Amino acid sequence: MRVFRSIDIAGSGLTANRLWMDTISGNLANVNTTRTPGGGPYIRRVPVFQERMMEAVGEQDDRLAKGWFGFYAASGVRVSDIGTDATPPRLAYQPDHPDANADGYVAYPNVNVVREMADMMVASRAYEANLTVVDTAKAIWNSALDIMR
């Protein structure tokens, strides 16, 4: 039996949300990058979250791993991939720009600063919520230890 499962689950959320904030930071840093080593403008990156199942992390006892309806309960989250956003780049008419095409348009990254800031707020709040879970679990375990003394 895993005594600190709630801390493990919240810890996986902390890790995933930190990676999400790092991805957002990279998107914001490249908001005006019109030329990449692969050619073309920077493409917005988005993390893909996936739940971790207890059976995948080595749970030995099926009775503990299964929930009320007999399904395996989730035991956290992980980032399974860093995908790319399929929205087309935004075009701006700048015929003097070195990366302008034959018509004078420059392809800028598909990064929307307002959307990135909103995502950053969501990721930050989720991080704080997981941190609160860890702090509360620690307080509960400390109280339980105090009772046993």
Rosetta constraint file for C-alpha pairs under 8 A:
AtomPair CA 1 CA 61 HARMONIC 7.99 0.50
AtomPair CA 1 CA 64 HARMONIC 7.56 0.50
AtomPair CA 4 CA 8 HARMONIC 6.41 0.50
AtomPair CA 5 CA 9 HARMONIC 6.16 0.50
AtomPair CA 5 CA 75 HARMONIC 7.70 0.50
AtomPair CA 6 CA 10 HARMONIC 6.13 0.50
AtomPair CA 6 CA 133 HARMONIC 7.64 0.50
AtomPair CA 6 CA 134 HARMONIC 7.48 0.50
AtomPair CA 6 CA 137 HARMONIC 7.07 0.50
AtomPair CA 7 CA 11 HARMONIC 5.84 0.50
AtomPair CA 7 CA 133 HARMONIC 7.29 0.50
AtomPair CA 7 CA 134 HARMONIC 5.36 0.50
AtomPair CA 7 CA 137 HARMONIC 6.74 0.50
AtomPair CA 8 CA 12 HARMONIC 6.28 0.50
AtomPair CA 8 CA 75 HARMONIC 7.84 0.50
AtomPair CA 8 CA 76 HARMONIC 7.38 0.50
AtomPair CA 9 CA 13 HARMONIC 6.51 0.50
AtomPair CA 9 CA 75 HARMONIC 5.58 0.50
AtomPair CA 9 CA 76 HARMONIC 4.32 0.50
AtomPair CA 9 CA 77 HARMONIC 7.33 0.50
AtomPair CA 10 CA 14 HARMONIC 6.21 0.50
AtomPair CA 10 CA 76 HARMONIC 6.98 0.50
AtomPair CA 10 CA 130 HARMONIC 5.02 0.50
AtomPair CA 10 CA 131 HARMONIC 7.14 0.50
AtomPair CA 10 CA 133 HARMONIC 6.42 0.50
AtomPair CA 10 CA 134 HARMONIC 6.34 0.50
AtomPair CA 11 CA 15 HARMONIC 6.28 0.50
AtomPair CA 11 CA 130 HARMONIC 7.19 0.50
AtomPair CA 11 CA 134 HARMONIC 7.55 0.50
AtomPair CA 12 CA 16 HARMONIC 6.17 0.50
AtomPair CA 12 CA 76 HARMONIC 5.62 0.50
AtomPair CA 12 CA 77 HARMONIC 5.65 0.50
AtomPair CA 12 CA 78 HARMONIC 6.51 0.50
AtomPair CA 13 CA 17 HARMONIC 5.99 0.50
AtomPair CA 13 CA 76 HARMONIC 6.58 0.50
AtomPair CA 13 CA 77 HARMONIC 5.88 0.50
AtomPair CA 13 CA 78 HARMONIC 7.46 0.50
AtomPair CA 13 CA 126 HARMONIC 7.95 0.50
AtomPair CA 13 CA 127 HARMONIC 7.10 0.50
AtomPair CA 13 CA 130 HARMONIC 6.29 0.50
AtomPair CA 14 CA 18 HARMONIC 6.07 0.50
AtomPair CA 14 CA 127 HARMONIC 5.45 0.50
AtomPair CA 14 CA 130 HARMONIC 6.07 0.50
AtomPair CA 14 CA 131 HARMONIC 7.11 0.50
AtomPair CA 15 CA 19 HARMONIC 6.30 0.50
AtomPair CA 15 CA 78 HARMONIC 7.87 0.50
AtomPair CA 16 CA 20 HARMONIC 6.23 0.50
AtomPair CA 16 CA 49 HARMONIC 7.69 0.50
AtomPair CA 16 CA 77 HARMONIC 6.96 0.50
AtomPair CA 16 CA 78 HARMONIC 5.81 0.50
AtomPair CA 16 CA 79 HARMONIC 5.99 0.50
AtomPair CA 17 CA 21 HARMONIC 6.19 0.50
AtomPair CA 17 CA 123 HARMONIC 5.59 0.50
AtomPair CA 17 CA 124 HARMONIC 7.41 0.50
AtomPair CA 17 CA 126 HARMONIC 6.91 0.50
AtomPair CA 17 CA 127 HARMONIC 5.76 0.50
AtomPair CA 18 CA 22 HARMONIC 6.19 0.50
AtomPair CA 18 CA 123 HARMONIC 7.72 0.50
AtomPair CA 18 CA 127 HARMONIC 7.26 0.50
AtomPair CA 19 CA 23 HARMONIC 6.14 0.50
AtomPair CA 19 CA 47 HARMONIC 7.88 0.50
AtomPair CA 20 CA 24 HARMONIC 6.24 0.50
AtomPair CA 20 CA 46 HARMONIC 7.71 0.50
AtomPair CA 20 CA 47 HARMONIC 6.19 0.50
AtomPair CA 20 CA 123 HARMONIC 6.70 0.50
AtomPair CA 21 CA 25 HARMONIC 6.13 0.50
AtomPair CA 21 CA 120 HARMONIC 6.07 0.50
AtomPair CA 21 CA 123 HARMONIC 6.31 0.50
AtomPair CA 21 CA 124 HARMONIC 7.48 0.50
AtomPair CA 22 CA 26 HARMONIC 6.31 0.50
AtomPair CA 23 CA 27 HARMONIC 6.30 0.50
AtomPair CA 23 CA 45 HARMONIC 6.63 0.50
AtomPair CA 23 CA 46 HARMONIC 6.89 0.50
AtomPair CA 23 CA 47 HARMONIC 7.28 0.50
AtomPair CA 24 CA 28 HARMONIC 6.20 0.50
AtomPair CA 24 CA 45 HARMONIC 7.80 0.50
AtomPair CA 24 CA 46 HARMONIC 7.91 0.50
AtomPair CA 24 CA 116 HARMONIC 6.17 0.50
AtomPair CA 24 CA 119 HARMONIC 7.58 0.50
AtomPair CA 24 CA 120 HARMONIC 6.66 0.50
AtomPair CA 25 CA 29 HARMONIC 6.07 0.50
AtomPair CA 26 CA 30 HARMONIC 6.31 0.50
AtomPair CA 27 CA 31 HARMONIC 6.21 0.50
AtomPair CA 27 CA 44 HARMONIC 5.84 0.50
AtomPair CA 27 CA 45 HARMONIC 6.69 0.50
AtomPair CA 27 CA 111 HARMONIC 6.57 0.50
AtomPair CA 27 CA 116 HARMONIC 7.66 0.50
AtomPair CA 28 CA 111 HARMONIC 7.33 0.50
AtomPair CA 28 CA 113 HARMONIC 6.73 0.50
AtomPair CA 28 CA 116 HARMONIC 7.13 0.50
AtomPair CA 30 CA 42 HARMONIC 6.64 0.50
AtomPair CA 30 CA 109 HARMONIC 7.65 0.50
AtomPair CA 31 CA 42 HARMONIC 7.72 0.50
AtomPair CA 31 CA 108 HARMONIC 7.69 0.50
AtomPair CA 31 CA 109 HARMONIC 6.01 0.50
AtomPair CA 31 CA 110 HARMONIC 7.92 0.50
AtomPair CA 31 CA 111 HARMONIC 5.74 0.50
AtomPair CA 31 CA 112 HARMONIC 7.77 0.50
AtomPair CA 31 CA 113 HARMONIC 7.60 0.50
AtomPair CA 32 CA 108 HARMONIC 6.25 0.50
AtomPair CA 32 CA 109 HARMONIC 6.52 0.50
AtomPair CA 33 CA 41 HARMONIC 5.96 0.50
AtomPair CA 33 CA 42 HARMONIC 5.73 0.50
AtomPair CA 33 CA 108 HARMONIC 6.82 0.50
AtomPair CA 33 CA 109 HARMONIC 6.58 0.50
AtomPair CA 34 CA 40 HARMONIC 6.32 0.50
AtomPair CA 34 CA 41 HARMONIC 4.09 0.50
AtomPair CA 34 CA 42 HARMONIC 6.34 0.50
AtomPair CA 34 CA 99 HARMONIC 7.00 0.50
AtomPair CA 34 CA 106 HARMONIC 7.57 0.50
AtomPair CA 34 CA 107 HARMONIC 6.39 0.50
AtomPair CA 34 CA 108 HARMONIC 5.35 0.50
AtomPair CA 34 CA 109 HARMONIC 6.64 0.50
AtomPair CA 35 CA 39 HARMONIC 5.99 0.50
AtomPair CA 35 CA 40 HARMONIC 5.21 0.50
AtomPair CA 35 CA 41 HARMONIC 4.98 0.50
AtomPair CA 35 CA 42 HARMONIC 6.91 0.50
AtomPair CA 35 CA 99 HARMONIC 7.41 0.50
AtomPair CA 36 CA 40 HARMONIC 5.94 0.50
AtomPair CA 36 CA 41 HARMONIC 6.03 0.50
AtomPair CA 36 CA 42 HARMONIC 6.18 0.50
AtomPair CA 40 CA 107 HARMONIC 7.43 0.50
AtomPair CA 41 CA 89 HARMONIC 7.38 0.50
AtomPair CA 41 CA 107 HARMONIC 6.21 0.50
AtomPair CA 41 CA 108 HARMONIC 5.70 0.50
AtomPair CA 41 CA 109 HARMONIC 5.23 0.50
AtomPair CA 42 CA 108 HARMONIC 7.52 0.50
AtomPair CA 42 CA 109 HARMONIC 5.01 0.50
AtomPair CA 42 CA 110 HARMONIC 7.60 0.50
AtomPair CA 43 CA 84 HARMONIC 6.44 0.50
AtomPair CA 43 CA 85 HARMONIC 6.73 0.50
AtomPair CA 43 CA 89 HARMONIC 7.85 0.50
AtomPair CA 43 CA 109 HARMONIC 5.72 0.50
AtomPair CA 43 CA 110 HARMONIC 6.19 0.50
AtomPair CA 43 CA 111 HARMONIC 7.52 0.50
AtomPair CA 44 CA 84 HARMONIC 5.72 0.50
AtomPair CA 44 CA 85 HARMONIC 5.41 0.50
AtomPair CA 44 CA 109 HARMONIC 6.99 0.50
AtomPair CA 44 CA 110 HARMONIC 6.02 0.50
AtomPair CA 44 CA 111 HARMONIC 5.65 0.50
AtomPair CA 45 CA 82 HARMONIC 6.38 0.50
AtomPair CA 45 CA 83 HARMONIC 5.69 0.50
AtomPair CA 45 CA 84 HARMONIC 4.51 0.50
AtomPair CA 45 CA 85 HARMONIC 6.10 0.50
AtomPair CA 46 CA 82 HARMONIC 5.59 0.50
AtomPair CA 46 CA 83 HARMONIC 5.15 0.50
AtomPair CA 46 CA 84 HARMONIC 5.74 0.50
AtomPair CA 46 CA 85 HARMONIC 6.65 0.50
AtomPair CA 47 CA 79 HARMONIC 6.33 0.50
AtomPair CA 47 CA 80 HARMONIC 7.72 0.50
AtomPair CA 47 CA 81 HARMONIC 5.98 0.50
AtomPair CA 47 CA 82 HARMONIC 4.37 0.50
AtomPair CA 47 CA 83 HARMONIC 5.94 0.50
AtomPair CA 48 CA 79 HARMONIC 5.57 0.50
AtomPair CA 48 CA 80 HARMONIC 5.75 0.50
AtomPair CA 48 CA 81 HARMONIC 5.19 0.50
AtomPair CA 48 CA 82 HARMONIC 5.93 0.50
AtomPair CA 48 CA 83 HARMONIC 6.60 0.50
AtomPair CA 49 CA 77 HARMONIC 6.64 0.50
AtomPair CA 49 CA 78 HARMONIC 5.71 0.50
AtomPair CA 49 CA 79 HARMONIC 4.53 0.50
AtomPair CA 49 CA 80 HARMONIC 5.89 0.50
AtomPair CA 49 CA 81 HARMONIC 7.50 0.50
AtomPair CA 50 CA 77 HARMONIC 5.65 0.50
AtomPair CA 50 CA 78 HARMONIC 5.41 0.50
AtomPair CA 50 CA 79 HARMONIC 6.05 0.50
AtomPair CA 50 CA 80 HARMONIC 5.97 0.50
AtomPair CA 51 CA 74 HARMONIC 6.22 0.50
AtomPair CA 51 CA 75 HARMONIC 7.26 0.50
AtomPair CA 51 CA 76 HARMONIC 5.83 0.50
AtomPair CA 51 CA 77 HARMONIC 4.32 0.50
AtomPair CA 51 CA 78 HARMONIC 6.19 0.50
AtomPair CA 52 CA 56 HARMONIC 6.77 0.50
AtomPair CA 52 CA 57 HARMONIC 7.46 0.50
AtomPair CA 52 CA 74 HARMONIC 5.75 0.50
AtomPair CA 52 CA 75 HARMONIC 5.44 0.50
AtomPair CA 52 CA 76 HARMONIC 5.20 0.50
AtomPair CA 52 CA 77 HARMONIC 5.22 0.50
AtomPair CA 52 CA 78 HARMONIC 6.50 0.50
AtomPair CA 53 CA 57 HARMONIC 6.77 0.50
AtomPair CA 53 CA 72 HARMONIC 6.67 0.50
AtomPair CA 53 CA 73 HARMONIC 6.38 0.50
AtomPair CA 53 CA 74 HARMONIC 4.64 0.50
AtomPair CA 53 CA 75 HARMONIC 5.39 0.50
AtomPair CA 53 CA 76 HARMONIC 7.37 0.50
AtomPair CA 54 CA 58 HARMONIC 6.56 0.50
AtomPair CA 54 CA 59 HARMONIC 5.45 0.50
AtomPair CA 54 CA 65 HARMONIC 6.03 0.50
AtomPair CA 54 CA 72 HARMONIC 6.75 0.50
AtomPair CA 54 CA 73 HARMONIC 6.53 0.50
AtomPair CA 54 CA 74 HARMONIC 6.12 0.50
AtomPair CA 54 CA 75 HARMONIC 5.42 0.50
AtomPair CA 55 CA 59 HARMONIC 5.16 0.50
AtomPair CA 55 CA 60 HARMONIC 7.64 0.50
AtomPair CA 55 CA 65 HARMONIC 7.21 0.50
AtomPair CA 55 CA 72 HARMONIC 7.40 0.50
AtomPair CA 59 CA 65 HARMONIC 6.60 0.50
AtomPair CA 61 CA 65 HARMONIC 6.45 0.50
AtomPair CA 62 CA 66 HARMONIC 6.01 0.50
AtomPair CA 65 CA 72 HARMONIC 5.70 0.50
AtomPair CA 65 CA 73 HARMONIC 6.18 0.50
AtomPair CA 66 CA 70 HARMONIC 5.17 0.50
AtomPair CA 66 CA 71 HARMONIC 5.28 0.50
AtomPair CA 66 CA 72 HARMONIC 4.45 0.50
AtomPair CA 66 CA 73 HARMONIC 5.80 0.50
AtomPair CA 67 CA 71 HARMONIC 5.59 0.50
AtomPair CA 67 CA 72 HARMONIC 5.97 0.50
AtomPair CA 67 CA 73 HARMONIC 5.47 0.50
AtomPair CA 85 CA 110 HARMONIC 7.76 0.50
AtomPair CA 87 CA 110 HARMONIC 6.35 0.50
AtomPair CA 88 CA 110 HARMONIC 6.26 0.50
AtomPair CA 89 CA 107 HARMONIC 5.71 0.50
AtomPair CA 89 CA 108 HARMONIC 5.55 0.50
AtomPair CA 89 CA 109 HARMONIC 5.14 0.50
AtomPair CA 89 CA 110 HARMONIC 4.52 0.50
AtomPair CA 90 CA 107 HARMONIC 5.77 0.50
AtomPair CA 90 CA 108 HARMONIC 5.25 0.50
AtomPair CA 90 CA 109 HARMONIC 6.48 0.50
AtomPair CA 90 CA 110 HARMONIC 5.99 0.50
AtomPair CA 91 CA 105 HARMONIC 5.91 0.50
AtomPair CA 91 CA 106 HARMONIC 5.50 0.50
AtomPair CA 91 CA 107 HARMONIC 4.70 0.50
AtomPair CA 91 CA 108 HARMONIC 6.07 0.50
AtomPair CA 92 CA 105 HARMONIC 5.33 0.50
AtomPair CA 92 CA 106 HARMONIC 5.30 0.50
AtomPair CA 92 CA 107 HARMONIC 6.71 0.50
AtomPair CA 92 CA 108 HARMONIC 7.38 0.50
AtomPair CA 93 CA 104 HARMONIC 5.72 0.50
AtomPair CA 93 CA 105 HARMONIC 4.35 0.50
AtomPair CA 93 CA 106 HARMONIC 6.27 0.50
AtomPair CA 94 CA 100 HARMONIC 6.61 0.50
AtomPair CA 94 CA 104 HARMONIC 5.64 0.50
AtomPair CA 94 CA 105 HARMONIC 5.67 0.50
AtomPair CA 94 CA 106 HARMONIC 6.25 0.50
AtomPair CA 95 CA 100 HARMONIC 5.85 0.50
AtomPair CA 95 CA 101 HARMONIC 7.93 0.50
AtomPair CA 95 CA 103 HARMONIC 7.50 0.50
AtomPair CA 95 CA 104 HARMONIC 3.91 0.50
AtomPair CA 95 CA 105 HARMONIC 6.37 0.50
AtomPair CA 95 CA 106 HARMONIC 7.84 0.50
AtomPair CA 96 CA 100 HARMONIC 7.19 0.50
AtomPair CA 96 CA 104 HARMONIC 7.48 0.50
AtomPair CA 97 CA 104 HARMONIC 7.99 0.50
AtomPair CA 97 CA 106 HARMONIC 7.18 0.50
AtomPair CA 99 CA 106 HARMONIC 5.96 0.50
AtomPair CA 99 CA 107 HARMONIC 7.86 0.50
AtomPair CA 100 CA 104 HARMONIC 5.06 0.50
AtomPair CA 100 CA 105 HARMONIC 5.05 0.50
AtomPair CA 100 CA 106 HARMONIC 4.44 0.50
AtomPair CA 100 CA 107 HARMONIC 7.52 0.50
AtomPair CA 101 CA 105 HARMONIC 5.48 0.50
AtomPair CA 101 CA 106 HARMONIC 6.36 0.50
AtomPair CA 111 CA 116 HARMONIC 7.50 0.50
AtomPair CA 112 CA 116 HARMONIC 6.22 0.50
AtomPair CA 113 CA 117 HARMONIC 6.12 0.50
AtomPair CA 114 CA 118 HARMONIC 6.24 0.50
AtomPair CA 115 CA 119 HARMONIC 6.12 0.50
AtomPair CA 116 CA 120 HARMONIC 6.03 0.50
AtomPair CA 117 CA 121 HARMONIC 6.28 0.50
AtomPair CA 118 CA 122 HARMONIC 6.38 0.50
AtomPair CA 119 CA 123 HARMONIC 6.09 0.50
AtomPair CA 120 CA 124 HARMONIC 5.95 0.50
AtomPair CA 121 CA 125 HARMONIC 6.11 0.50
AtomPair CA 122 CA 126 HARMONIC 6.13 0.50
AtomPair CA 123 CA 127 HARMONIC 6.05 0.50
AtomPair CA 124 CA 128 HARMONIC 6.21 0.50
AtomPair CA 125 CA 129 HARMONIC 6.13 0.50
AtomPair CA 126 CA 130 HARMONIC 6.27 0.50
AtomPair CA 127 CA 131 HARMONIC 6.19 0.50
AtomPair CA 128 CA 132 HARMONIC 6.18 0.50
AtomPair CA 129 CA 133 HARMONIC 6.40 0.50
AtomPair CA 130 CA 134 HARMONIC 6.42 0.50
AtomPair CA 131 CA 135 HARMONIC 6.24 0.50
AtomPair CA 132 CA 136 HARMONIC 5.99 0.50
AtomPair CA 133 CA 137 HARMONIC 6.04 0.50
AtomPair CA 134 CA 138 HARMONIC 6.18 0.50
AtomPair CA 135 CA 139 HARMONIC 6.23 0.50
AtomPair CA 136 CA 140 HARMONIC 6.17 0.50
AtomPair CA 137 CA 141 HARMONIC 6.19 0.50
AtomPair CA 138 CA 142 HARMONIC 6.09 0.50
AtomPair CA 139 CA 143 HARMONIC 6.12 0.50
AtomPair CA 140 CA 144 HARMONIC 6.18 0.50
AtomPair CA 141 CA 145 HARMONIC 6.20 0.50
AtomPair CA 142 CA 146 HARMONIC 6.20 0.50
AtomPair CA 143 CA 147 HARMONIC 6.27 0.50
AtomPair CA 144 CA 148 HARMONIC 6.42 0.50
AtomPair CA 145 CA 149 HARMONIC 6.50 0.50
